[in-house]
Amino acid sequence: MWNFGVLSLKLMRRDISYVKFILEGYDGLGIVTTKDRFEAEAIVTYPISRKHTLAKLLDALKREGVIEEVHDT
């Protein structure tokens, strides 16, 4: 049985597709769903077993200035 986690992201509107592209490039790392395109909010559903790798990638995107906030949901 798979266990999944969910994160909520706040990002720049112009970077929604960029974040989707990056995360989908890492096979099996997570699925990005746009929650509100006008508020630039997205949801990432990910396998718990990949949480460490996902966290490292999201930290890099935060340092890059693409992601403003990450919240567990």
N, CA, C and O atoms as a GROMACS GRO file, in nm:
protein
  292
    1MET      N    1   0.084  -0.118   0.000
    1MET     CA    2   0.000   0.000   0.000
    1MET      C    3   0.088   0.125   0.000
    1MET      O    4   0.189   0.131   0.071
    2TRP      N    5   0.051   0.222  -0.079
    2TRP     CA    6   0.125   0.348  -0.089
    2TRP      C    7   0.071   0.447   0.013
    2TRP      O    8  -0.050   0.457   0.034
    3ASN      N    9   0.161   0.520   0.075
    3ASN     CA   10   0.124   0.630   0.163
    3ASN      C   11   0.166   0.759   0.095
    3ASN      O   12   0.279   0.772   0.048
    4PHE      N   13   0.074   0.855   0.090
    4PHE     CA   14   0.101   0.981   0.024
    4PHE      C   15   0.092   1.097   0.122
    4PHE      O   16   0.016   1.094   0.219
    5GLY      N   17   0.171   1.199   0.094
    5GLY     CA   18   0.165   1.324   0.167
    5GLY      C   19   0.118   1.433   0.072
    5GLY      O   20   0.120   1.416  -0.050
    6VAL      N   21   0.076   1.544   0.129
    6VAL     CA   22   0.028   1.657   0.049
    6VAL      C   23   0.091   1.785   0.103
    6VAL      O   24   0.091   1.810   0.224
    7LEU      N   25   0.144   1.865   0.012
    7LEU     CA   26   0.199   1.996   0.046
    7LEU      C   27   0.126   2.103  -0.032
    7LEU      O   28   0.082   2.080  -0.145
    8SER      N   29   0.112   2.218   0.028
    8SER     CA   30   0.054   2.334  -0.038
    8SER      C   31   0.166   2.433  -0.068
    8SER      O   32   0.249   2.462   0.019
    9LEU      N   33   0.169   2.484  -0.190
    9LEU     CA   34   0.272   2.578  -0.231
    9LEU      C   35   0.212   2.713  -0.266
    9LEU      O   36   0.104   2.721  -0.322
   10LYS      N   37   0.283   2.817  -0.233
   10LYS     CA   38   0.250   2.953  -0.277
   10LYS      C   39   0.369   2.996  -0.361
   10LYS      O   40   0.482   2.996  -0.313
   11LEU      N   41   0.344   3.032  -0.487
   11LEU     CA   42   0.453   3.070  -0.575
   11LEU      C   43   0.416   3.189  -0.659
   11LEU      O   44   0.306   3.242  -0.651
   12MET      N   45   0.510   3.230  -0.740
   12MET     CA   46   0.482   3.339  -0.832
   12MET      C   47   0.396   3.282  -0.946
   12MET      O   48   0.419   3.171  -0.992
   13ARG      N   49   0.298   3.358  -0.988
   13ARG     CA   50   0.205   3.310  -1.091
   13ARG      C   51   0.276   3.266  -1.218
   13ARG      O   52   0.241   3.165  -1.279
   14ARG      N   53   0.377   3.341  -1.256
   14ARG     CA   54   0.450   3.309  -1.379
   14ARG      C   55   0.528   3.178  -1.369
   14ARG      O   56   0.571   3.124  -1.470
   15ASP      N   57   0.547   3.126  -1.246
   15ASP     CA   58   0.629   3.007  -1.225
   15ASP      C   59   0.550   2.878  -1.206
   15ASP      O   60   0.609   2.774  -1.179
   16ILE      N   61   0.418   2.884  -1.218
   16ILE     CA   62   0.336   2.763  -1.199
   16ILE      C   63   0.379   2.653  -1.296
   16ILE      O   64   0.405   2.541  -1.253
   17SER      N   65   0.388   2.683  -1.423
   17SER     CA   66   0.422   2.579  -1.521
   17SER      C   67   0.567   2.533  -1.503
   17SER      O   68   0.598   2.416  -1.526
   18TYR      N   69   0.655   2.623  -1.462
   18TYR     CA   70   0.795   2.587  -1.438
   18TYR      C   71   0.805   2.484  -1.326
   18TYR      O   72   0.877   2.385  -1.340
   19VAL      N   73   0.734   2.507  -1.215
   19VAL     CA   74   0.736   2.414  -1.103
   19VAL      C   75   0.678   2.278  -1.145
   19VAL      O   76   0.733   2.174  -1.110
   20LYS      N   77   0.569   2.281  -1.219
   20LYS     CA   78   0.511   2.156  -1.270
   20LYS      C   79   0.612   2.080  -1.357
   20LYS      O   80   0.629   1.959  -1.343
   21PHE      N   81   0.678   2.152  -1.445
   21PHE     CA   82   0.776   2.091  -1.535
   21PHE      C   83   0.891   2.029  -1.456
   21PHE      O   84   0.931   1.915  -1.484
   22ILE      N   85   0.944   2.100  -1.359
   22ILE     CA   86   1.056   2.050  -1.280
   22ILE      C   87   1.016   1.926  -1.202
   22ILE      O   88   1.085   1.824  -1.206
   23LEU      N   89   0.904   1.932  -1.129
   23LEU     CA   90   0.863   1.818  -1.046
   23LEU      C   91   0.826   1.696  -1.130
   23LEU      O   92   0.855   1.584  -1.090
   24GLU      N   93   0.762   1.718  -1.244
   24GLU     CA   94   0.725   1.605  -1.329
   24GLU      C   95   0.847   1.544  -1.397
   24GLU      O   96   0.841   1.430  -1.443
   25GLY      N   97   0.956   1.619  -1.405
   25GLY     CA   98   1.081   1.568  -1.461
   25GLY      C   99   1.148   1.465  -1.371
   25GLY      O  100   1.226   1.382  -1.418
   26TYR      N  101   1.116   1.470  -1.243
   26TYR     CA  102   1.166   1.371  -1.147
   26TYR      C  103   1.061   1.261  -1.137
   26TYR      O  104   0.964   1.274  -1.062
   27ASP      N  105   1.079   1.155  -1.211
   27ASP     CA  106   0.981   1.047  -1.220
   27ASP      C  107   0.941   0.995  -1.083
   27ASP      O  108   1.026   0.948  -1.007
   28GLY      N  109   0.813   1.004  -1.050
   28GLY     CA  110   0.761   0.951  -0.926
   28GLY      C  111   0.781   1.038  -0.804
   28GLY      O  112   0.750   0.996  -0.692
   29LEU      N  113   0.832   1.160  -0.823
   29LEU     CA  114   0.857   1.246  -0.708
   29LEU      C  115   0.731   1.312  -0.656
   29LEU      O  116   0.714   1.326  -0.535
   30GLY      N  117   0.643   1.352  -0.744
   30GLY     CA  118   0.519   1.415  -0.700
   30GLY      C  119   0.435   1.461  -0.817
   30GLY      O  120   0.482   1.471  -0.930
   31ILE      N  121   0.309   1.488  -0.787
   31ILE     CA  122   0.214   1.538  -0.886
   31ILE      C  123   0.171   1.677  -0.841
   31ILE      O  124   0.128   1.696  -0.728
   32VAL      N  125   0.182   1.772  -0.932
   32VAL     CA  126   0.145   1.910  -0.902
   32VAL      C  127   0.008   1.939  -0.960
   32VAL      O  128  -0.017   1.913  -1.078
   33THR      N  129  -0.079   1.993  -0.877
   33THR     CA  130  -0.212   2.035  -0.919
   33THR      C  131  -0.227   2.182  -0.884
   33THR      O  132  -0.200   2.223  -0.771
   34THR      N  133  -0.271   2.261  -0.979
   34THR     CA  134  -0.295   2.402  -0.952
   34THR      C  135  -0.425   2.417  -0.875
   34THR      O  136  -0.532   2.376  -0.920
   35LYS      N  137  -0.414   2.476  -0.757
   35LYS     CA  138  -0.532   2.498  -0.672
   35LYS      C  139  -0.602   2.627  -0.711
   35LYS      O  140  -0.725   2.630  -0.723
   36ASP      N  141  -0.526   2.732  -0.732
   36ASP     CA  142  -0.580   2.863  -0.770
   36ASP      C  143  -0.477   2.934  -0.856
   36ASP      O  144  -0.375   2.980  -0.806
   37ARG      N  145  -0.503   2.942  -0.986
   37ARG     CA  146  -0.403   3.002  -1.076
   37ARG      C  147  -0.389   3.151  -1.057
   37ARG      O  148  -0.284   3.207  -1.086
   38PHE      N  149  -0.493   3.217  -1.009
   38PHE     CA  150  -0.485   3.362  -0.989
   38PHE      C  151  -0.407   3.397  -0.863
   38PHE      O  152  -0.337   3.498  -0.858
   39GLU      N  153  -0.419   3.314  -0.761
   39GLU     CA  154  -0.344   3.333  -0.636
   39GLU      C  155  -0.211   3.258  -0.638
   39GLU      O  156  -0.134   3.265  -0.542
   40ALA      N  157  -0.185   3.186  -0.745
   40ALA     CA  158  -0.062   3.108  -0.763
   40ALA      C  159  -0.041   3.010  -0.649
   40ALA      O  160   0.066   3.006  -0.587
   41GLU      N  161  -0.144   2.930  -0.624
   41GLU     CA  162  -0.137   2.825  -0.522
   41GLU      C  163  -0.144   2.690  -0.590
   41GLU      O  164  -0.223   2.669  -0.682
   42ALA      N  165  -0.060   2.599  -0.544
   42ALA     CA  166  -0.056   2.465  -0.601
   42ALA      C  167  -0.050   2.362  -0.489
   42ALA      O  168  -0.012   2.393  -0.376
   43ILE      N  169  -0.087   2.240  -0.522
   43ILE     CA  170  -0.083   2.126  -0.430
   43ILE      C  171   0.013   2.023  -0.489
   43ILE      O  172   0.008   1.995  -0.609
   44VAL      N  173   0.100   1.969  -0.405
   44VAL     CA  174   0.188   1.861  -0.448
   44VAL      C  175   0.150   1.736  -0.369
   44VAL      O  176   0.154   1.736  -0.246
   45THR      N  177   0.114   1.631  -0.439
   45THR     CA  178   0.087   1.501  -0.378
   45THR      C  179   0.207   1.414  -0.409
   45THR      O  180   0.248   1.400  -0.524
   46TYR      N  181   0.264   1.354  -0.304
   46TYR     CA  182   0.390   1.281  -0.322
   46TYR      C  183   0.392   1.154  -0.237
   46TYR      O  184   0.326   1.148  -0.133
   47PRO      N  185   0.467   1.054  -0.280
   47PRO     CA  186   0.485   0.934  -0.199
   47PRO      C  187   0.570   0.968  -0.076
   47PRO      O  188   0.674   1.034  -0.090
   48ILE      N  189   0.529   0.925   0.040
   48ILE     CA  190   0.603   0.953   0.163
   48ILE      C  191   0.749   0.908   0.151
   48ILE      O  192   0.838   0.972   0.206
   49SER      N  193   0.772   0.800   0.079
   49SER     CA  194   0.908   0.749   0.064
   49SER      C  195   1.000   0.846  -0.011
   49SER      O  196   1.122   0.832  -0.005
   50ARG      N  197   0.944   0.944  -0.080
   50ARG     CA  198   1.024   1.042  -0.157
   50ARG      C  199   1.027   1.180  -0.090
   50ARG      O  200   1.074   1.276  -0.151
   51LYS      N  201   0.979   1.190   0.034
   51LYS     CA  202   0.967   1.319   0.101
   51LYS      C  203   1.101   1.391   0.114
   51LYS      O  204   1.108   1.512   0.092
   52HIS      N  205   1.208   1.319   0.149
   52HIS     CA  206   1.339   1.381   0.168
   52HIS      C  207   1.388   1.444   0.037
   52HIS      O  208   1.435   1.557   0.036
   53THR      N  209   1.378   1.370  -0.071
   53THR     CA  210   1.420   1.422  -0.202
   53THR      C  211   1.336   1.541  -0.243
   53THR      O  212   1.389   1.640  -0.293
   54LEU      N  213   1.205   1.532  -0.223
   54LEU     CA  214   1.116   1.643  -0.256
   54LEU      C  215   1.150   1.767  -0.175
   54LEU      O  216   1.152   1.877  -0.229
   55ALA      N  217   1.176   1.750  -0.046
   55ALA     CA  218   1.209   1.864   0.040
   55ALA      C  219   1.337   1.934  -0.008
   55ALA      O  220   1.344   2.056  -0.007
   56LYS      N  221   1.436   1.857  -0.049
   56LYS     CA  222   1.560   1.917  -0.100
   56LYS      C  223   1.533   1.997  -0.227
   56LYS      O  224   1.587   2.106  -0.244
   57LEU      N  225   1.451   1.943  -0.316
   57LEU     CA  226   1.419   2.013  -0.440
   57LEU      C  227   1.339   2.141  -0.412
   57LEU      O  228   1.367   2.245  -0.470
   58LEU      N  229   1.241   2.132  -0.323
   58LEU     CA  230   1.161   2.250  -0.289
   58LEU      C  231   1.245   2.357  -0.221
   58LEU      O  232   1.224   2.476  -0.244
   59ASP      N  233   1.340   2.317  -0.138
   59ASP     CA  234   1.432   2.414  -0.076
   59ASP      C  235   1.514   2.486  -0.182
   59ASP      O  236   1.536   2.607  -0.172
   60ALA      N  237   1.560   2.412  -0.283
   60ALA     CA  238   1.637   2.474  -0.392
   60ALA      C  239   1.550   2.573  -0.469
   60ALA      O  240   1.596   2.680  -0.506
   61LEU      N  241   1.424   2.537  -0.493
   61LEU     CA  242   1.333   2.628  -0.564
   61LEU      C  243   1.300   2.751  -0.479
   61LEU      O  244   1.279   2.859  -0.534
   62LYS      N  245   1.295   2.735  -0.347
   62LYS     CA  246   1.275   2.850  -0.259
   62LYS      C  247   1.395   2.944  -0.265
   62LYS      O  248   1.379   3.066  -0.272
   63ARG      N  249   1.515   2.887  -0.262
   63ARG     CA  250   1.637   2.970  -0.271
   63ARG      C  251   1.644   3.042  -0.406
   63ARG      O  252   1.697   3.153  -0.416
   64GLU      N  253   1.590   2.978  -0.509
   64GLU     CA  254   1.588   3.036  -0.643
   64GLU      C  255   1.484   3.149  -0.652
   64GLU      O  256   1.488   3.230  -0.744
   65GLY      N  257   1.391   3.153  -0.555
   65GLY     CA  258   1.289   3.257  -0.554
   65GLY      C  259   1.162   3.219  -0.627
   65GLY      O  260   1.075   3.304  -0.649
   66VAL      N  261   1.150   3.093  -0.666
   66VAL     CA  262   1.033   3.047  -0.740
   66VAL      C  263   0.916   3.019  -0.646
   66VAL      O  264   0.802   3.055  -0.674
   67ILE      N  265   0.946   2.954  -0.532
   67ILE     CA  266   0.844   2.919  -0.434
   67ILE      C  267   0.854   3.016  -0.317
   67ILE      O  268   0.963   3.039  -0.264
   68GLU      N  269   0.740   3.071  -0.277
   68GLU     CA  270   0.738   3.164  -0.164
   68GLU      C  271   0.716   3.092  -0.032
   68GLU      O  272   0.781   3.123   0.068
   69GLU      N  273   0.623   2.996  -0.030
   69GLU     CA  274   0.586   2.926   0.094
   69GLU      C  275   0.555   2.780   0.065
   69GLU      O  276   0.507   2.745  -0.043
   70VAL      N  277   0.583   2.694   0.165
   70VAL     CA  278   0.545   2.553   0.160
   70VAL      C  279   0.478   2.519   0.290
   70VAL      O  280   0.530   2.548   0.398
   71HIS      N  281   0.360   2.456   0.281
   71HIS     CA  282   0.285   2.419   0.402
   71HIS      C  283   0.240   2.274   0.390
   71HIS      O  284   0.196   2.230   0.284
   72ASP      N  285   0.251   2.200   0.500
   72ASP     CA  286   0.190   2.067   0.508
   72ASP      C  287   0.039   2.084   0.518
   72ASP      O  288  -0.009   2.174   0.586
   73THR      N  289  -0.035   1.996   0.450
   73THR     CA  290  -0.180   2.002   0.462
   73THR      C  291  -0.233   1.873   0.517
   73THR      O  292  -0.355   1.858   0.534
   0.00000   0.00000   0.00000
